[in-house]
Structure formats: C-alpha cells, structure tokens
Amino acid sequence: MSQKDKILNLLKDNRWHSFMELLAVYYKYTQRIFDLREIGHVIEERRSDSNPHACDYRLISKLPAESPAPVNAGSARSRSANRAQETDLFKTDQHGNIY
C-alpha cells in the first residue's frame, strides 16, 4: 500500500485528523495530501486547536469510481509553439516549430 493510500484510508471517515495522526502515517503527509488534491479529492484544512502552527485535515469528497483520467494537454513543445503563435512574439512554421 502506498503512502498516499495510507493517508487516504485515514481520511476516509470524513472526520478531522490532527497533524500528529497524519505524521504517524507518513512524515511527508503534506505532500501526499497535495497529491490527493491533484487527482481530485477535496481535503479541507483548518488551524489546529492544540498547535497554532499546524493544521488538521479532513476528506470532504471522494473521487467517483468512474472519474476519467486527466487528459494530456500535449507536449511541452506544442504548448510553447501554441503560446508563441497566440502572442505573435515568434514566427512559427506549419508544424508549430519556432524560428
């Protein structure tokens, strides 16, 4: 089971969990929470009552079972070529190559 899965399993009950609980699961819990948010989980945070420098977290919503995978926005080269064409800063050929 991945660290991300362990954090998600802890948060699945939709109750508030202290930073100490999350720290016991994985010391870089904030990165795993970031990863979970990146894939669409809604995780709420609030200042901890026990420590004003820390936060408590809870899962608000889970991903639907049939959620589609993120769509690839294209290669970095094609994105940069599109941006260049949009702003007219660079000349591009018919293949999107900047010259």
PyMOL commands that set and color helices and strands:
alter all, ss='L'
color gray80, all
select helices_A, chain A and resi 3-11+19-25+29-38+76-87
alter helices_A, ss='H'
color red, helices_A
select strands_A, chain A and resi 42-47+55-61
alter strands_A, ss='S'
color yellow, strands_A
deselect
rebuild
show_as cartoon
